[in-house]
Amino acid sequence: MSQIQPLFALQIQGLEKRFARPAVDGLDLSVRIGEFYALLGPNGAGKTTTLRMVSGLLRPDAGSISIFGIDALKDPIAAKRIMAWLSEEPMIYDKLTPLEYLEFIAGLWGVDAAEGEARARELIGWLGLEPHAHERCEGFSKGMRQKVALAGALVHEPKLIILDEPLTGLDAAAARQVKTVLRERVHAGGTVIMTTHILEVAERMADRIGVIAEGKLIAEGTLDDLRRQAGQGESLEETFLTLVAQGGAAQ
Amino acid sequence: MSAPGTLTWFARHECRLSWREFLSFISAGRRRRVRGVVIGTALFLAFLHLAVWPIAAPYAVIDGEPTKLTLVTVTGTALLSWSLMLSQAMESVTRVFYVRSDLDLILSSPVVARRLFAVRIGAMAVGIGIMGLALSAPVIDVLAIIGGWRWLAAYAVVAAMALAAVALAVPLTIALFRIIGPKRARFVSQIVAAVIGASFVIGLQVGAILSYGTLSRFAFLRSERMVALAPDVTSPVWAPARAILGDMGALAAVLAFCLAMLAASILCFAGRFGDYTIVASAVARNAAQQRPLSGFRPASSRHVLRRKEWALLRRDPWLISQTLMQLLYLLPPALLLWKSHGDATGVEGVLTPVLIMSAGQLAGALAWLAISGEDAPDLIATAPVTARQVLVAKIDSVLGATGIVFGPFVLAFAMVSAKAALIAAIGIVVAAAASTEIQLAFRLQAKRSHFRRRHTSSRIATFAEAFSSIGWAATGAFIVLGSWVALLPAFQAVVVLVGVIFFGPARKTAV
C-alpha cells in the first residue's frame, strides 16, 4: 500500500499562544515542499514565537502543526527527526570543536557514524571552517559560530530547515555563504523557512513571503502578489510598510 | 560630586555596581525575597554562634600574658583563615584579567585605567574582608562573650588579613601570568589558588597524622615539639596573634603593615593591569586546539549525550580546580588510612563520612553543570530525543564521573576494611544520587559560565545539598561505628530529600 505524499512541508492551523497578550492569534500558514519561505513582520509580530512552536520549543495554547503530514504536537520526536532549527544566537558548545559538535549532533539525530562524518567534513569544507575544525569554538567570531551552527543544522539532512534571523551580525562574506548554502538546500529539494529583517534577502531568495503582524498572517504570496495587495510601491520595503500599516488599521 | 575619571568617581561607580550585584545576589532578582533572606541569614548566624560555642569556649579565657602555646594556636588558626583568603584573592585577580565585562568600554575610553584598577584591587580587599568577617564573626563573638571585649580586636585583624591577602595575590597572579604565559595562567592560577587554600590545613593534618596518628590540626599545633620549635614569645612574628588577643599596640602595627602592603601593591601593579587584561583578552579569543578527531564513533543518543557532558566537564578549568580541592582534602584521610594499614580502628569512622560528604558535594556541582548549565538548550529541545532520555544521560554522566573520582579511594579503603568500604560505597552512591535529585528539583536554565554563581539562584538548594550530604555522611559514620544513632541523620537526610522532591520548584512547574 503506497503512502499518500503530503503536499506541504508545514501546515499550521488556528495556532494561538498568549503571554501577557496574544503573541500568536489564530495563525493559519502553509509552506509547500521545496519552497523557500520568508516570514516578515515588525518586532513583536509573533514570528519567532510561531517558529519556536513549530520547532517544539514552545507549546501552543491552541491550534495544530503538521510537518510533512506528521502531527508535531502528537508526535514531536518524529517531527523533530526531519527538521532543524537555527536561531539568531548560535546554539553551540564553547568547549567542543566544530567536528566534535557535528559528531554530537549526528549522534543525537541517529545518523550513521561514517555517513555523518562524511557530511560533516563536506559541510566544514563548504563553509570554510577547515582551518578551525580542531579548535574549540570558544574563540570563534559570531560569523564562525553561526557557520558551525548552520553545519549542525544541515549535518542530519533535514527536510525542513527553520531559521530565525540567521544573518544578523554576519559580515557580507559569511552572509553570502549562508545564503548560498540555503539556496543549494532548496535546489536539492529541501524546504527552508526563514524570518529576517533584511528585506533584500527575502526579496532575492524567497519563493513566497508571508507578512505577519500582531500574531496574524496579514499578507502572503510572491513579491508581485504582495505588491498587488499593497497597491503601490516598487521595493519590498515600501510594500512591507504599507501592508503592515494596512494590517494594523484593519485590526 | 567627584569629577569623572578620578579615583573617587571610580570608587562610587564600583560601589554602585557592587551594591546592585549584592542585592541581586541575595534577592535573586526578586525584591520581596530580601526581607526573607535577611531574617534567614540572621537565624543562620545565631545557629552558627550556638554551634561554635562548645568548640571556641575552652580557648576564650586567657589570664595574664599569653603563653607561647596560646600564641602558636592563635597564629596557626589565623594562618589557616589567611590561606583561604589568599586563595580567594588569587581567584578574584584572575577574574579581573579574563572576564571582560565592562573592561572593553573602560579601556577604550580616555580615562586613566590605572585608577580603575587601583579601585578594583581595593574593592577585592573589601569584598574578601567582608567575607572573612562574616565567617569569623561567630567565633570572635563567642570568644568575646566568654573571654572579654579584647577579643573584638580580632575583627580588625581579619580585615587586615584581607588587605595582606589581596596585596600578595596581585603580584603572585601577575608572576604566574608572566612565567607561564596568559594562555595557561587562567587555568594554572585556579589550581594554584585551590592548592594554597587547602595546603595549610592539609599540612597541619599531615603533620598531625605523621606525629600523633590523628586528623586533629590542634593536636599538632599544640604539640610540645611545635611549641619548642616556635620563636620566643617576644618575637615580632606573634604580632598578629597578640593583636587578636587585644594588644592595641600590636593591632596598630599589624593594620599599618597590611595597609602599607596593599598600598605598595596598588602603586606597583595597578598601572600594569590594563596591559595584562589586553593580553588576556587576545588569548581568550585564541581558541584552544584539540587533538584531531580520529573519526565519528557510532553511539546511541544517550551515549552521545553522556560523551558530550564528560567532554565539557573535562574541559572546565573551574570544575577541575574545585575537584582538585576535594581530592586534596581527601589526602589526609588517605594518609591516615595508609598509616593505619592493618589497624582499622578509628580510621573507618573518620574516612567513611569524609568520602560520603565529598562525593555528595562533588555530585551536586557536577549535577548543576549537567542539568542546569546547558549552553545549547534549544538544540537539545529540538533534537529527536525525549526529555527523559536527556535527563537519564545527564544523570548517568554525573554519577559516572563521581564514581571515577571516588572509586580508587573506596578500593584502597577496602584493603583496610571491606565492611567500612562497602558502607562508604553505598553512602557515596546515595549522597551523590540525593545531590543530583536536589539539583533536578531546583533545575533552571543557565549558562555553564554561571556555575560560580549557582548558589545565587537558590539558597534552599545549596542548604538542602549541604544538609543532605552531611546527613548521609553522619549516617555512614554511625553505621560503621555500629550505633543505632545512624537512624537520626538518615531520617534528617530523607526528610530533606522528600521535602525537595515534593516542594521543589521543578515539580511545581513541571508540565
Interface residues (C-beta under 8 A of the other chain):
Chain A: S55 G56 L57 R59 I77 A78 K80 R81 M83 A84 W85 S87 M91 I92 Y93 D94 K95 L96 T97 L99 E100 E103 F104 I105 A106 G107 L108 W109 G110 D112 A113 A114 G116 E117 A120 H132 A133 H134 E135 R136 C137 E138 G139 F140 G152
Chain B: A284 R285 N286 A287 A288 Q289 Q290 R291 P292 L293 G295 F296 R297 P298 A299 S300 S301 H303 V304 L305 R307 K308 A311 L312 R315 D316 D375 A376 P377 D378 L379 I380 A381 T382 A383 P384 V385 T386 R448 V511
